[in-house]
Amino acid sequence: MMEKPAIAGGTPVRSTPLYYGHQYIDEADIEAVAEVLRSDYLTCGPKITQLEQKLCELTGAKYAVAVSNGTAALHIACMAAGLKEGDELITTPITFAASANCALYCGAKPVFADINEKTYNIDPLEVGKKITEKTKVIIPVDFTGQAADMGPIMELAREKGIVVIEDAAHSIGTLYQGKPVGSIADMTTFSFHPVKTVTSGEGGAVLTNDRDYYEKLCLYRTHGITREQSLLERESHGPWYYEQIDLGYNYRITDMQAALLISQLDKMELFRQRRKEIVRRYDEAFSKMPEIVVQEEIKESDTTRHLYILRIRPEVLNVDRKGFFEALAAEGIHCNVHYIPVYRHPYYEALGYPEGLCPKAEKLYNEMMSLPLYYAMSDQDVDDVINAVHKLVMYYCK
């Protein structure tokens, strides 16, 4: 007899809830922060420089600018690229709103290119169709941690004189064609929110190999203010002297956050391998279920996965995504959905973006949810997720 799901009165797979993401903090992390609290600097201190050096070592980029969050990173990267009113920025609709909002912050227009229906990343062919004489920036997003297909995107951008800002909020630790994400695009942005692979609580960074971009990023992070002698426009009044030479923002990260992230980065390889192991187990289990679609990975991407997408096929199941989502929660498996296509938000609809703009992205949204995936998951946790999905697929199969 087929086992009933909990939502239909059966026994749940788990008695304790398992959520889609969770940070991992150990005693080394706590001590790193405590050390800063006992020091002379809580912000604007030496830990910022140490963090930036560590990010450069990890990625191979020449320069890193640590900031308060991933949205701040995107904003100042667009500013450094010279994005302004009348310009256009191309990005994917399957992303957090910040990937498009950063265009609006600069007075530019976000333009959405549809995704590849198998990898869920922005499709370079669709990007090519959206380029106009107004296109200034392309922001490919490494959705779930898989690198966007940067080769053809960079080639296209070079031909057209377009700046590429890789939104790598999901993909620290990922390699593209053997090179670490962070050293490929003109600029690359990271996010260090608690559900990401490594965290500083809140935090972000921009990485680049271009000195000019680096100097602009440093200015925009700190109100447009500088003490650098080579950048001053007037004669110095003394050792205290500084000038505001552009309009920037207070996007600084603290030494406490930097210390936490430095400690987290020391565990990067552990985090990376465990996430890859969980993904392998999910892929092995779900690829055998024709009622489920497994996200495909391009051969160029050696992926450190931030999210694992479960995509159901409603045409062969007696349930829609909402029903499956709620049934998993009843089993103790609490998922999330990443993401509502950006242009489907009321704010964007009010700007004139129509439904149906990117049909592949909209279809994906209607069929997907994010399963639990984080370093501290036990093998039993992983088994519970797989068993809950299998149980529901068998119950709802037509």
ChimeraX attribute file (.defattr): number of C-alpha atoms within 10 A of each C-alpha:
attribute: neighborCount
match mode: 1-to-1
recipient: residues
	/A:1	3
	/A:2	7
	/A:3	12
	/A:4	15
	/A:5	21
	/A:6	19
	/A:7	17
	/A:8	10
	/A:9	9
	/A:10	12
	/A:11	14
	/A:12	19
	/A:13	21
	/A:14	17
	/A:15	11
	/A:16	10
	/A:17	13
	/A:18	22
	/A:19	18
	/A:20	19
	/A:21	23
	/A:22	17
	/A:23	17
	/A:24	17
	/A:25	15
	/A:26	10
	/A:27	9
	/A:28	13
	/A:29	19
	/A:30	13
	/A:31	14
	/A:32	19
	/A:33	22
	/A:34	14
	/A:35	12
	/A:36	22
	/A:37	13
	/A:38	9
	/A:39	11
	/A:40	8
	/A:41	14
	/A:42	18
	/A:43	16
	/A:44	12
	/A:45	16
	/A:46	14
	/A:47	23
	/A:48	23
	/A:49	16
	/A:50	14
	/A:51	24
	/A:52	21
	/A:53	17
	/A:54	17
	/A:55	25
	/A:56	19
	/A:57	13
	/A:58	17
	/A:59	22
	/A:60	18
	/A:61	23
	/A:62	18
	/A:63	23
	/A:64	27
	/A:65	25
	/A:66	29
	/A:67	29
	/A:68	22
	/A:69	23
	/A:70	24
	/A:71	25
	/A:72	26
	/A:73	32
	/A:74	30
	/A:75	27
	/A:76	28
	/A:77	30
	/A:78	27
	/A:79	20
	/A:80	20
	/A:81	21
	/A:82	15
	/A:83	26
	/A:84	18
	/A:85	13
	/A:86	12
	/A:87	19
	/A:88	24
	/A:89	28
	/A:90	25
	/A:91	29
	/A:92	31
	/A:93	28
	/A:94	28
	/A:95	23
	/A:96	18
	/A:97	17
	/A:98	18
	/A:99	27
	/A:100	26
	/A:101	19
	/A:102	24
	/A:103	27
	/A:104	17
	/A:105	17
	/A:106	18
	/A:107	15
	/A:108	23
	/A:109	22
	/A:110	26
	/A:111	20
	/A:112	23
	/A:113	25
	/A:114	24
	/A:115	25
	/A:116	16
	/A:117	16
	/A:118	14
	/A:119	19
	/A:120	23
	/A:121	26
	/A:122	29
	/A:123	21
	/A:124	22
	/A:125	15
	/A:126	16
	/A:127	23
	/A:128	15
	/A:129	9
	/A:130	17
	/A:131	21
	/A:132	11
	/A:133	8
	/A:134	13
	/A:135	23
	/A:136	24
	/A:137	25
	/A:138	25
	/A:139	28
	/A:140	29
	/A:141	30
	/A:142	28
	/A:143	26
	/A:144	24
	/A:145	27
	/A:146	30
	/A:147	32
	/A:148	29
	/A:149	22
	/A:150	22
	/A:151	14
	/A:152	15
	/A:153	21
	/A:154	19
	/A:155	12
	/A:156	18
	/A:157	19
	/A:158	12
	/A:159	8
	/A:160	14
	/A:161	12
	/A:162	20
	/A:163	24
	/A:164	27
	/A:165	27
	/A:166	30
	/A:167	32
	/A:168	28
	/A:169	30
	/A:170	27
	/A:171	29
	/A:172	30
	/A:173	24
	/A:174	24
	/A:175	22
	/A:176	22
	/A:177	16
	/A:178	10
	/A:179	15
	/A:180	20
	/A:181	32
	/A:182	35
	/A:183	22
	/A:184	24
	/A:185	23
	/A:186	19
	/A:187	29
	/A:188	28
	/A:189	35
	/A:190	27
	/A:191	32
	/A:192	23
	/A:193	19
	/A:194	17
	/A:195	19
	/A:196	24
	/A:197	32
	/A:198	28
	/A:199	24
	/A:200	27
	/A:201	20
	/A:202	18
	/A:203	26
	/A:204	26
	/A:205	28
	/A:206	32
	/A:207	33
	/A:208	27
	/A:209	20
	/A:210	13
	/A:211	11
	/A:212	11
	/A:213	22
	/A:214	21
	/A:215	15
	/A:216	18
	/A:217	28
	/A:218	23
	/A:219	22
	/A:220	26
	/A:221	24
	/A:222	18
	/A:223	17
	/A:224	18
	/A:225	20
	/A:226	20
	/A:227	14
	/A:228	10
	/A:229	12
	/A:230	7
	/A:231	13
	/A:232	16
	/A:233	10
	/A:234	9
	/A:235	8
	/A:236	13
	/A:237	8
	/A:238	7
	/A:239	7
	/A:240	7
	/A:241	13
	/A:242	17
	/A:243	15
	/A:244	15
	/A:245	14
	/A:246	14
	/A:247	12
	/A:248	19
	/A:249	16
	/A:250	14
	/A:251	22
	/A:252	22
	/A:253	24
	/A:254	22
	/A:255	24
	/A:256	22
	/A:257	24
	/A:258	31
	/A:259	25
	/A:260	25
	/A:261	26
	/A:262	25
	/A:263	23
	/A:264	21
	/A:265	21
	/A:266	14
	/A:267	13
	/A:268	16
	/A:269	12
	/A:270	11
	/A:271	20
	/A:272	21
	/A:273	15
	/A:274	19
	/A:275	23
	/A:276	18
	/A:277	13
	/A:278	22
	/A:279	20
	/A:280	12
	/A:281	14
	/A:282	21
	/A:283	18
	/A:284	12
	/A:285	16
	/A:286	19
	/A:287	13
	/A:288	11
	/A:289	15
	/A:290	12
	/A:291	20
	/A:292	21
	/A:293	19
	/A:294	21
	/A:295	17
	/A:296	13
	/A:297	16
	/A:298	14
	/A:299	10
	/A:300	17
	/A:301	21
	/A:302	20
	/A:303	26
	/A:304	25
	/A:305	28
	/A:306	28
	/A:307	28
	/A:308	24
	/A:309	23
	/A:310	20
	/A:311	20
	/A:312	24
	/A:313	18
	/A:314	18
	/A:315	11
	/A:316	14
	/A:317	19
	/A:318	14
	/A:319	20
	/A:320	15
	/A:321	19
	/A:322	13
	/A:323	12
	/A:324	23
	/A:325	20
	/A:326	15
	/A:327	22
	/A:328	24
	/A:329	20
	/A:330	23
	/A:331	27
	/A:332	21
	/A:333	27
	/A:334	21
	/A:335	21
	/A:336	16
	/A:337	18
	/A:338	18
	/A:339	20
	/A:340	18
	/A:341	21
	/A:342	23
	/A:343	26
	/A:344	17
	/A:345	12
	/A:346	11
	/A:347	11
	/A:348	16
	/A:349	13
	/A:350	11
	/A:351	9
	/A:352	10
	/A:353	18
	/A:354	12
	/A:355	12
	/A:356	12
	/A:357	16
	/A:358	19
	/A:359	13
	/A:360	16
	/A:361	24
	/A:362	20
	/A:363	12
	/A:364	20
	/A:365	18
	/A:366	18
	/A:367	20
	/A:368	24
	/A:369	25
	/A:370	22
	/A:371	26
	/A:372	23
	/A:373	30
	/A:374	25
	/A:375	20
	/A:376	15
	/A:377	18
	/A:378	12
	/A:379	11
	/A:380	9
	/A:381	16
	/A:382	19
	/A:383	16
	/A:384	18
	/A:385	23
	/A:386	18
	/A:387	15
	/A:388	23
	/A:389	24
	/A:390	16
	/A:391	18
	/A:392	21
	/A:393	21
	/A:394	16
	/A:395	16
	/A:396	16
	/A:397	14
	/A:398	12
